[in-house]
Structure formats: structure tokens, C-alpha cells
Amino acid sequence: MSTTKSDELLLKHIQRTFISGCHILHYQRVLDAYGHLSVRHPHDPTTFIMSRYIAPGTISSPLDLVVYHVSDASPVDPSSPPGYSERCIHSETYKRYPGVHAVIHSHSEAVVPYSVSGVPIQPCYHMAGFLGTRTPIWDIGKLYKEGDRRDMLVRDTRLGASLAESFEDTGDEKIAKGRDGEPPNSVVLMRGHGYSVCAKTIEDCVLRAIYTQKNAEIQTTALLTRSAYLGGSNGVAAKDDGLKRSEVAGGLAVLSEEETEGAMEMTLWSAHRPWRLWVREVEAQGMYVNLVI
């Protein structure tokens, strides 16, 4: 397939943005040596780009990137270096949702407790409106077959397809796909493992991954604060402050459905502001190298 100068420039822009995104996610402690970001290829929607099997914070050039088929997560170039074993999380999400162009998988220690505790993660502040009023939890344990390696990893297209489908889980029933080819949920928790995020752009996906983690930290702090206050009040109940509290969220005054919708729109039009800051932060650090210019 012939490419024009503008095609080459677009690919370079995507590659540079991808590498910056990996560095930002590491700097923000969303990813450590594990976890990964991917992006749908800008010239061929049937393929996507991920890094080779290295830590996200060490990705530095196009030589670290591998192009995969959406159909089965196999490399377009059979001689490509080894890749991540869980790339089917990404391939199956792209396969199911044509409007999704970026996917992140994280093992954030702040978020994992909400996948195992029975306490649902809820949007506690305006930067996490994209969580909606309910975030699905996907349980790989329900899908294992005899002979499967039970290491919690999403190693094949069958498991990846099940995870991708859970982006449509609204609790009551499976509903039609969300607007513009995206699912109704942008975040899915994975029991005892972490969470996956999808979005239209790398920038939006990175924002959602970061603020999912920050929301989890805020919710944990709020629950501990409320518990300490009520538990240490010698039986005196908390004063009625007039706030509408959620029994599902442990009595916290979380965002309403209307507030989540408005807050999500706000992050969509303002995502460039934190992105520019985050890029400057990683550029100022000595360990991160981005050779795409």
C-alpha cells in the first residue's frame, strides 16, 4: 500500500503520542513494568499498534512498536519481536467496537480492591464522570475450561471477546452499543487483576485510566474517613447534611446519572489541557526517551 507524505506524518504523530502516553501512564503510576496501551492503526483499522514485550516506561522508538491484526492479535510481520501475552484484550475490543481507537490495561493497586471487595467503584468527583453510575466487573474465573492455564491472564481471543463484551454490561441487560461505535461503558474492572479502558483517542484513554485510579483513591479515602467518623462518634449518628447519599457506595454522596453525563462531556472537550501538562512532565524527566520527531 502506497503512502503519502501526509500519511507518514500522521503515523509519526500517532507513534509519538503513543510513546508519550506510555510514559505518562508510567509516571502517573497507572502502569509499572506490566500493563499496556494500544492504538488502532491510523491507515488500516483492521490492525493496531502495541509495543514489544518491554516495560511501558522504557519504550522509546518505532523499533519498539509492533503492528497486529485485529482479527486474531497475530503480528502483521511474522518476524516481529515477542509481544504482550494479553494483547487479545486489545484486539477483541477493536473488533467489537469500530469507534474505539485506544485501549489501556492496568493493574493499578488503587483500583484492584474494588474488583474483589464487593464495594462498587462509583464516580466520586467530576473528573470521573465517564465511569457512569455502574462499572462492570469481569470475572475470568467463570470462563475457565478444563486444561486452561489459570493465571488470570487474558491469553486468547475467547477470553478477550468475553472481556470486550462486558463493556456493554449495564447490570440489567445487555443493551445496544453506545454512540459512534463505542460501548456504553468505557471502563471494566477485572476481578483480582486490574481494569481495562477504551476511548476514541489515546489522549482520552490515558485521561480515563488516570482518573479511574484517582477516583478509586478518593473513594477509598472517603470511605475510610466516613467509617472513622461514624465509628468514633460514640454511637452518635452523622449529622444530616442534606446530601443525597448512595447506599450502594457506602453512604457516599456520589455523582448522579445526570452529573456523570455532564462531567464526561467536560473531560472530552478539556482533555488537551492535562495532556499537555503530562507530556511536559515526562519530557522533563531523565528516564523517558521519545525518539519520534
N, C-alpha and C positions, 0 to 999 in steps of 0.2 A: 504494500500500500504506500503510494507516494505521499510525502508530507510537504507542506509549505512552510515558509519562514514563520508565519503566524502559528501554525501547528506546533512547531518546535518551541516557540516562546511560551505557548500555553502549557506544554508539557513541562518545561523548565519551571514555570511558575508553580505548577502543581507539585513537582518534586521538592522545590524549596519550601513550600508551605507544609508539605508532608513532613519533611525533616524537622522543621521548626516545631510542628505540632508534637512530634515525638519528644523533642527536648523539653517543651513546655510541660507535657504530661509527666515527665520525669521530675522536673524542677518542682512542680506542684505536688509531687508525691502521690499522684494518681497511678502511675506506673513505677515499678522498680526494675529489677532485672527481668521481670516477667510482665506479661500483658502486651497489648499491641494495638496499633492503629492501622487502618487501611483506607484506601480511596479508590473509587471507581475510575477506570482509565478515561481520561478526557476525550480520547479519539475513538475508543471502542468500548461501548457499555457492556459487552459480553466478557470483559476482562477487568481485573482490578490489580492494584499495586500494594504490596506489603514489603517489609524489609526481610532480609535473610535472617537466619537464626542468631541474632545478637541482641543485646540489651538495648532498649529504645534510646537511652541517653547517649549511646555510642554510634548511632547511625550518622553518617557524615556526607555521603556522596551517592550518585546514581548507581555506583558499583554495589552499594548495599541493598539495592531495591530489586525486587523480583515481580514479574507480571504473571498473574494466574488466570486461569479460565474460571468464569463464574459457574459454569455448568458442573464442575466436579472438583474445583480447587487444585487442579493439577497445573504445574508450571507451563507457560507457553513455550519456553525454551527448556527442553529436557535436560540440558546440561547446567541449568541454574543451580546455585548453591542451595544447601538444605534450608528449608523454611520452617515456620512455626507449625507445630502439630495440630493446633486448633484453628487453622485458617478456614475450616468449614463453617465456623461461626459467621465469618465474613461472607463467604461465597453464597451461603444459603439465604442470608439476609438480602444481598443484592439480587439474588434470583427471584425472591418473593416480592420485593418492593422496588419497582423501577425508579421511584422518586428518591430512593436513598443513595447517597454518593459518598458517605463516610461512615465507618463503623469503628468503635473502640471496645476493647475488652480489658477490664481492670480487676485486680484483686484487692482493692482498697480495704485496709483493715478497719476503716471507719464505717464502711457500708456492710461488710460481711455479717455483723451481728444482726442486722435487720433481715437477713436471709434465713436465720436459724432460730431466732428468739420468739417468734410468734407476734412480735411487735411490728406492725407495718410501718414502712418508711412513709412519711407524709410531708407535703410541702410546707415548711415552717416559715419560710420568708420569700420575699418577692423574686429573688434570683432563681428560685427552683419551681416556678410555675409550670414548667414543661413536664414535671412529674405527674401532673393531674391529681385527681383525688384517690387514685389507686394505682399502685405499681405492682405488676405481676411478679411472682416468684416461680422460677422454673426449677423443677426437681429432676435431675438426671437419674436419680435412683429408681424412678418409676419406669424407666425406659431400658434398663439393662436387660440383655438377653444372656442365656447360658453361653459361657465362653468369652463374654466381653471382659476386657481389662477394666476393672472398677477403680480407676484412679481419678475419677471426676472430670477428666478431660473430654472435650467435645472433639473426638478424633475422626468422625466420618460424617458423610452427608445426611445420614438418617438422623443422627443426634442434632446436627446443625439445623436441619429442616424443622425439627420439633422446637428448638430454641427460637428460630425465626418466627414460627407461627405464634409463639407466646407473646410477641409484640402486639398481637391482636386481641389478647385476653383482657376483657373488661370486667370479669368477675361473674356476670350473669350469663352471658353467652358470647360466642364468637360473632363479631359484627364485621361489616364490610371494611375494607382497607380505608385508611384515613385519606385525607386530601392530598392531591397531587402525587399519588403513588407512594405515599408514606403510610406507615401503620398508625393506629390511634395512640399507641404508647411509644415513647422514644427511649425508655429505659426498662430493662428487665433485670431483676435480681436473679442470681443463680445460687441455689442452696449450697452453703458451705464452700463457696468458690469465689464469688465476686459479683460483677454485673456487666452487662453489655449495653451499649448506647448506639443509636443510629441518628443520622441527620442528613440534610441536603448538602452541607458543605463541611469541610474539615474544621473551619472556624467554629461553626455551630456545634459540631460534635464534641470538640475539645471543651467548649464552654459548658455543655451539658454534663460531660464527665466530671469536670472540676466542681461544678456547683451541686452535683449529686453528692459528691464527697463532703463538701462544705455543709450542705443541708443535713447530712447524717450526723456530722459533728455538732451542729446546732441542736438537732433533735435530741441527741444523747445528753447534751448539757442541760437542755430544758427539762428533760425527764428526771435527771438527777437532782436538779435544783428544786423541781416541784416535789419530788419524793422527800428530799431533805427538809424542805419547809413544812410539809404536812406531817412527816414522821417526827419532826422535832417540835411540834406545836402543842405537846401535852394534851392531845385529843381535841384541840381547838381547830375547827374546820377553816379552810381558806376563805377569805372574805369574798363575797360576790362582787366581782369587778365589772360585771356586765358583758363580759366577752362570751362569744358562742364557742363552747368547747367541744372537742371531739372525744367521745368515749373510745372510739377505735384507736385514737392516737394517745391514749393515756391521759386524757383530760387536757391536752394542749389546744390552744386556740389557733389551729392551722388554717391555711388559706381555703376559702370556699371554691366551688367549681367555677363561679364567675371570676373570682380573683385569679385562679390559676390560668384561665384563658387570657385575661388581660396581661398578666405578668409574662406569659410565654411570648406574646406578641412584642412586648417591650424588649425582651432579650434578643429577639430576632432582628429588630432594627438597630439595636445598640451594640451588637456583638463585636463590631470593629474596634470599639474603644478598649475593652480589656485585651483583645487580641494584640493590638499594637503595643500595649504595655508589656504583655507576656513575652512578645518577641524581643523587645528591648532588654528585658530581664535576662533571658537566656543568652543573648548576644554579649551581655556584659560579664557572663561567667566564663571562666577559663577552660572549663572541661568540655563545653559543647562546640562542635565544629560543623558548619554547614557550607560545603564547597560548591553548591549550586548557585551560580550568579547569572 
